[in-house]
Amino acid sequence: MPTTLEQVTKEAMDLPPRQKLALAEFLLESAEAAADPEAEAAWDSEIRDRIRAIDEGRVAGVPYEEVMRLAEERLVP
């Protein structure tokens, strides 16, 4: 019996926060294979612009630990 998107989504929502993040990362990485070349070029440009902004001191980065803490706070019911 095939699994529906609704069933998979429900099971994914029942995962612990770290496993949800790992699943999200896996899905995003797998989607990159089908990425639009124009979108990919736009993202490359955006990434370069953001790195330049950090290097020039126009913006400040957020520590990884803080990002993960905030993400977990949003994912925990």
VOTOR-78612 format. One record per residue: residue number from 1; residue in one letter; x, y, z of N, C-alpha, C in turn. Coordinates in nm, 2 decimals. Each point is the difference from the previous one (the first is absolute). Example, Ala and Ser with C-alpha at 12.3 -4.5 7.8 and 13.67 -1.06 7.14 Angstrom:
2
nr: 1 rest: A nc1: 1.32 nc2: -0.57 nc3: 0.78 cac1: -0.09 cac2: 0.12 cac3: 0.00 cc1: 0.09 cc2: 0.12 cc3: 0.00;
nr: 2 rest: S nc1: -0.04 nc2: 0.11 nc3: -0.07 cac1: 0.09 cac2: 0.11 cac3: 0.00 cc1: -0.08 cc2: 0.11 cc3: 0.08;
END
This chain:
77
nr: 1 rest: M nc1: 0.08 nc2: -0.12 nc3: 0.00 cac1: -0.08 cac2: 0.12 cac3: 0.00 cc1: 0.09 cc2: 0.13 cc3: 0.00;
nr: 2 rest: P nc1: -0.02 nc2: 0.08 nc3: -0.10 cac1: 0.09 cac2: 0.12 cac3: -0.01 cc1: -0.03 cc2: 0.10 cc3: 0.12;
nr: 3 rest: T nc1: 0.11 nc2: 0.06 nc3: 0.04 cac1: -0.01 cac2: 0.10 cac3: 0.11 cc1: -0.04 cc2: 0.14 cc3: -0.07;
nr: 4 rest: T nc1: -0.10 nc2: 0.07 nc3: 0.06 cac1: -0.04 cac2: 0.13 cac3: -0.05 cc1: 0.09 cc2: 0.11 cc3: 0.06;
nr: 5 rest: L nc1: 0.00 nc2: 0.11 nc3: -0.07 cac1: 0.07 cac2: 0.11 cac3: 0.05 cc1: -0.05 cc2: 0.04 cc3: 0.14;
nr: 6 rest: E nc1: -0.13 nc2: -0.01 nc3: 0.02 cac1: -0.06 cac2: 0.04 cac3: 0.13 cc1: 0.05 cc2: -0.10 cc3: 0.11;
nr: 7 rest: Q nc1: 0.01 nc2: -0.13 nc3: -0.03 cac1: 0.05 cac2: -0.09 cac3: 0.10 cc1: 0.15 cc2: 0.03 cc3: 0.03;
nr: 8 rest: V nc1: 0.08 nc2: 0.03 nc3: -0.10 cac1: 0.14 cac2: 0.03 cac3: 0.02 cc1: 0.02 cc2: 0.12 cc3: 0.08;
nr: 9 rest: T nc1: -0.08 nc2: 0.11 nc3: -0.03 cac1: 0.00 cac2: 0.12 cac3: 0.07 cc1: -0.03 cc2: -0.02 cc3: 0.15;
nr: 10 rest: K nc1: -0.11 nc2: -0.07 nc3: 0.03 cac1: -0.04 cac2: -0.03 cac3: 0.13 cc1: 0.12 cc2: -0.07 cc3: 0.08;
nr: 11 rest: E nc1: 0.06 nc2: -0.10 nc3: -0.06 cac1: 0.11 cac2: -0.07 cac3: 0.06 cc1: 0.11 cc2: 0.09 cc3: 0.02;
nr: 12 rest: A nc1: 0.03 nc2: 0.09 nc3: -0.09 cac1: 0.11 cac2: 0.09 cac3: 0.01 cc1: -0.02 cc2: 0.10 cc3: 0.11;
nr: 13 rest: M nc1: -0.12 nc2: 0.04 nc3: 0.02 cac1: -0.04 cac2: 0.10 cac3: 0.11 cc1: 0.02 cc2: -0.06 cc3: 0.14;
nr: 14 rest: D nc1: -0.01 nc2: -0.13 nc3: 0.00 cac1: 0.02 cac2: -0.07 cac3: 0.13 cc1: 0.15 cc2: -0.03 cc3: 0.04;
nr: 15 rest: L nc1: 0.09 nc2: 0.04 nc3: -0.09 cac1: 0.14 cac2: -0.02 cac3: 0.03 cc1: 0.05 cc2: 0.10 cc3: 0.10;
nr: 16 rest: P nc1: 0.10 nc2: -0.04 nc3: 0.07 cac1: 0.07 cac2: 0.10 cac3: 0.09 cc1: 0.06 cc2: 0.11 cc3: -0.08;
nr: 17 rest: P nc1: 0.02 nc2: 0.12 nc3: 0.06 cac1: 0.04 cac2: 0.11 cac3: -0.07 cc1: 0.13 cc2: -0.02 cc3: -0.08;
nr: 18 rest: R nc1: 0.10 nc2: -0.06 nc3: 0.05 cac1: 0.13 cac2: -0.02 cac3: -0.08 cc1: -0.03 cc2: -0.09 cc3: -0.12;
nr: 19 rest: Q nc1: -0.08 nc2: -0.10 nc3: 0.02 cac1: -0.03 cac2: -0.09 cac3: -0.12 cc1: -0.08 cc2: 0.08 cc3: -0.11;
nr: 20 rest: K nc1: -0.09 nc2: 0.09 nc3: 0.05 cac1: -0.07 cac2: 0.08 cac3: -0.10 cc1: 0.10 cc2: 0.09 cc3: -0.08;
nr: 21 rest: L nc1: 0.10 nc2: 0.06 nc3: 0.07 cac1: 0.10 cac2: 0.08 cac3: -0.07 cc1: 0.08 cc2: -0.09 cc3: -0.09;
nr: 22 rest: A nc1: 0.03 nc2: -0.12 nc3: 0.04 cac1: 0.08 cac2: -0.08 cac3: -0.09 cc1: -0.08 cc2: -0.04 cc3: -0.12;
nr: 23 rest: L nc1: -0.13 nc2: -0.03 nc3: 0.01 cac1: -0.08 cac2: -0.03 cac3: -0.11 cc1: -0.02 cc2: 0.12 cc3: -0.09;
nr: 24 rest: A nc1: -0.02 nc2: 0.11 nc3: 0.05 cac1: -0.01 cac2: 0.12 cac3: -0.08 cc1: 0.13 cc2: 0.02 cc3: -0.08;
nr: 25 rest: E nc1: 0.11 nc2: -0.01 nc3: 0.06 cac1: 0.13 cac2: 0.01 cac3: -0.07 cc1: 0.01 cc2: -0.10 cc3: -0.11;
nr: 26 rest: F nc1: -0.04 nc2: -0.12 nc3: 0.02 cac1: 0.01 cac2: -0.11 cac3: -0.10 cc1: -0.09 cc2: 0.04 cc3: -0.12;
nr: 27 rest: L nc1: -0.12 nc2: 0.04 nc3: 0.03 cac1: -0.10 cac2: 0.04 cac3: -0.10 cc1: 0.05 cc2: 0.11 cc3: -0.09;
nr: 28 rest: L nc1: 0.06 nc2: 0.10 nc3: 0.07 cac1: 0.05 cac2: 0.12 cac3: -0.07 cc1: 0.12 cc2: -0.04 cc3: -0.09;
nr: 29 rest: E nc1: 0.09 nc2: -0.09 nc3: 0.05 cac1: 0.11 cac2: -0.04 cac3: -0.08 cc1: -0.05 cc2: -0.08 cc3: -0.12;
nr: 30 rest: S nc1: -0.10 nc2: -0.09 nc3: 0.02 cac1: -0.04 cac2: -0.08 cac3: -0.11 cc1: -0.07 cc2: 0.08 cc3: -0.11;
nr: 31 rest: A nc1: -0.06 nc2: 0.11 nc3: 0.04 cac1: -0.07 cac2: 0.09 cac3: -0.09 cc1: 0.10 cc2: 0.08 cc3: -0.09;
nr: 32 rest: E nc1: 0.12 nc2: 0.02 nc3: 0.05 cac1: 0.10 cac2: 0.07 cac3: -0.07 cc1: 0.03 cc2: -0.06 cc3: -0.14;
nr: 33 rest: A nc1: -0.01 nc2: -0.13 nc3: -0.01 cac1: 0.02 cac2: -0.07 cac3: -0.12 cc1: -0.09 cc2: 0.05 cc3: -0.11;
nr: 34 rest: A nc1: -0.12 nc2: 0.04 nc3: 0.03 cac1: -0.10 cac2: 0.05 cac3: -0.09 cc1: 0.00 cc2: 0.15 cc3: -0.01;
nr: 35 rest: A nc1: 0.09 nc2: 0.07 nc3: 0.05 cac1: 0.00 cac2: 0.14 cac3: 0.01 cc1: 0.01 cc2: 0.07 cc3: -0.13;
nr: 36 rest: D nc1: -0.07 nc2: 0.11 nc3: -0.01 cac1: 0.00 cac2: 0.08 cac3: -0.12 cc1: 0.13 cc2: 0.07 cc3: -0.01;
nr: 37 rest: P nc1: 0.07 nc2: -0.01 nc3: -0.12 cac1: 0.13 cac2: 0.07 cac3: -0.01 cc1: 0.00 cc2: 0.15 cc3: 0.02;
nr: 38 rest: E nc1: -0.11 nc2: 0.06 nc3: -0.04 cac1: -0.01 cac2: 0.15 cac3: 0.03 cc1: -0.01 cc2: 0.03 cc3: 0.15;
nr: 39 rest: A nc1: -0.08 nc2: -0.09 nc3: 0.06 cac1: -0.02 cac2: 0.02 cac3: 0.15 cc1: 0.14 cc2: -0.03 cc3: 0.07;
nr: 40 rest: E nc1: 0.07 nc2: -0.10 nc3: -0.05 cac1: 0.13 cac2: -0.03 cac3: 0.06 cc1: 0.10 cc2: 0.12 cc3: -0.01;
nr: 41 rest: A nc1: 0.00 nc2: 0.06 nc3: -0.12 cac1: 0.08 cac2: 0.11 cac3: -0.02 cc1: -0.04 cc2: 0.12 cc3: 0.09;
nr: 42 rest: A nc1: -0.13 nc2: 0.02 nc3: 0.02 cac1: -0.04 cac2: 0.11 cac3: 0.08 cc1: 0.04 cc2: -0.03 cc3: 0.15;
nr: 43 rest: W nc1: -0.01 nc2: -0.12 nc3: 0.04 cac1: 0.04 cac2: -0.04 cac3: 0.14 cc1: 0.15 cc2: 0.02 cc3: 0.01;
nr: 44 rest: D nc1: 0.08 nc2: -0.04 nc3: -0.10 cac1: 0.15 cac2: 0.02 cac3: 0.01 cc1: 0.03 cc2: 0.15 cc3: 0.01;
nr: 45 rest: S nc1: -0.07 nc2: 0.09 nc3: -0.07 cac1: 0.02 cac2: 0.14 cac3: 0.01 cc1: -0.04 cc2: 0.05 cc3: 0.14;
nr: 46 rest: E nc1: -0.11 nc2: -0.05 nc3: 0.05 cac1: -0.05 cac2: 0.04 cac3: 0.13 cc1: 0.11 cc2: -0.04 cc3: 0.11;
nr: 47 rest: I nc1: 0.05 nc2: -0.12 nc3: -0.01 cac1: 0.10 cac2: -0.05 cac3: 0.10 cc1: 0.12 cc2: 0.09 cc3: -0.01;
nr: 48 rest: R nc1: 0.05 nc2: 0.03 nc3: -0.12 cac1: 0.12 cac2: 0.09 cac3: -0.01 cc1: -0.03 cc2: 0.14 cc3: 0.06;
nr: 49 rest: D nc1: -0.12 nc2: 0.05 nc3: -0.02 cac1: -0.04 cac2: 0.13 cac3: 0.05 cc1: 0.00 cc2: 0.00 cc3: 0.16;
nr: 50 rest: R nc1: -0.05 nc2: -0.11 nc3: 0.05 cac1: -0.01 cac2: -0.01 cac3: 0.15 cc1: 0.14 cc2: -0.02 cc3: 0.06;
nr: 51 rest: I nc1: 0.08 nc2: -0.07 nc3: -0.06 cac1: 0.14 cac2: -0.02 cac3: 0.05 cc1: 0.08 cc2: 0.13 cc3: -0.01;
nr: 52 rest: R nc1: -0.02 nc2: 0.07 nc3: -0.11 cac1: 0.06 cac2: 0.14 cac3: -0.01 cc1: -0.05 cc2: 0.09 cc3: 0.11;
nr: 53 rest: A nc1: -0.13 nc2: 0.00 nc3: 0.03 cac1: -0.05 cac2: 0.08 cac3: 0.10 cc1: 0.06 cc2: -0.03 cc3: 0.14;
nr: 54 rest: I nc1: 0.02 nc2: -0.13 nc3: 0.03 cac1: 0.06 cac2: -0.04 cac3: 0.12 cc1: 0.15 cc2: 0.05 cc3: 0.01;
nr: 55 rest: D nc1: 0.07 nc2: -0.03 nc3: -0.11 cac1: 0.14 cac2: 0.04 cac3: -0.01 cc1: 0.02 cc2: 0.15 cc3: 0.01;
nr: 56 rest: E nc1: -0.09 nc2: 0.08 nc3: -0.05 cac1: 0.01 cac2: 0.14 cac3: 0.01 cc1: -0.06 cc2: 0.06 cc3: 0.13;
nr: 57 rest: G nc1: -0.05 nc2: -0.09 nc3: 0.08 cac1: -0.05 cac2: 0.05 cac3: 0.13 cc1: -0.14 cc2: 0.07 cc3: 0.00;
nr: 58 rest: R nc1: -0.07 nc2: -0.02 nc3: -0.11 cac1: -0.13 cac2: 0.06 cac3: -0.01 cc1: -0.11 cc2: -0.07 cc3: 0.07;
nr: 59 rest: V nc1: 0.02 nc2: -0.13 nc3: 0.02 cac1: -0.09 cac2: -0.08 cac3: 0.08 cc1: 0.08 cc2: -0.09 cc3: 0.09;
nr: 60 rest: A nc1: -0.06 nc2: -0.05 nc3: 0.11 cac1: 0.06 cac2: -0.10 cac3: 0.09 cc1: -0.06 cc2: -0.13 cc3: -0.01;
nr: 61 rest: G nc1: 0.08 nc2: -0.10 nc3: 0.01 cac1: -0.05 cac2: -0.14 cac3: -0.01 cc1: -0.06 cc2: -0.04 cc3: 0.13;
nr: 62 rest: V nc1: -0.08 nc2: -0.11 nc3: 0.00 cac1: -0.06 cac2: -0.06 cac3: 0.12 cc1: 0.07 cc2: -0.13 cc3: 0.02;
nr: 63 rest: P nc1: 0.05 nc2: -0.02 nc3: 0.13 cac1: 0.06 cac2: -0.13 cac3: 0.03 cc1: -0.09 cc2: -0.12 cc3: -0.03;
nr: 64 rest: Y nc1: 0.06 nc2: -0.11 nc3: -0.05 cac1: -0.07 cac2: -0.12 cac3: -0.03 cc1: -0.08 cc2: -0.05 cc3: 0.12;
nr: 65 rest: E nc1: 0.05 nc2: 0.01 nc3: 0.12 cac1: -0.07 cac2: -0.05 cac3: 0.11 cc1: -0.13 cc2: 0.08 cc3: 0.03;
nr: 66 rest: E nc1: 0.01 nc2: 0.13 nc3: -0.03 cac1: -0.12 cac2: 0.08 cac3: 0.02 cc1: -0.11 cc2: -0.03 cc3: -0.11;
nr: 67 rest: V nc1: 0.05 nc2: -0.02 nc3: -0.12 cac1: -0.09 cac2: -0.04 cac3: -0.11 cc1: -0.07 cc2: -0.13 cc3: 0.03;
nr: 68 rest: M nc1: 0.07 nc2: -0.10 nc3: 0.05 cac1: -0.05 cac2: -0.13 cac3: 0.03 cc1: -0.10 cc2: 0.01 cc3: 0.12;
nr: 69 rest: R nc1: 0.04 nc2: 0.08 nc3: 0.10 cac1: -0.09 cac2: 0.02 cac3: 0.12 cc1: -0.14 cc2: 0.06 cc3: -0.05;
nr: 70 rest: L nc1: 0.01 nc2: 0.10 nc3: -0.08 cac1: -0.12 cac2: 0.07 cac3: -0.05 cc1: -0.08 cc2: -0.10 cc3: -0.08;
nr: 71 rest: A nc1: 0.06 nc2: -0.08 nc3: -0.09 cac1: -0.07 cac2: -0.09 cac3: -0.08 cc1: -0.07 cc2: -0.11 cc3: 0.08;
nr: 72 rest: E nc1: 0.07 nc2: -0.05 nc3: 0.10 cac1: -0.06 cac2: -0.10 cac3: 0.09 cc1: -0.12 cc2: 0.06 cc3: 0.08;
nr: 73 rest: E nc1: 0.01 nc2: 0.13 nc3: 0.04 cac1: -0.11 cac2: 0.06 cac3: 0.07 cc1: -0.12 cc2: 0.01 cc3: -0.08;
nr: 74 rest: R nc1: 0.02 nc2: 0.02 nc3: -0.13 cac1: -0.12 cac2: 0.01 cac3: -0.10 cc1: -0.05 cc2: -0.14 cc3: -0.03;
nr: 75 rest: L nc1: 0.08 nc2: -0.10 nc3: 0.01 cac1: -0.05 cac2: -0.14 cac3: -0.04 cc1: -0.06 cc2: -0.07 cc3: 0.12;
nr: 76 rest: V nc1: 0.04 nc2: 0.03 nc3: 0.12 cac1: -0.06 cac2: -0.07 cac3: 0.11 cc1: -0.14 cc2: 0.05 cc3: 0.03;
nr: 77 rest: P nc1: -0.09 nc2: -0.09 nc3: 0.01 cac1: -0.14 cac2: 0.04 cac3: 0.02 cc1: -0.02 cc2: 0.06 cc3: 0.14;
END
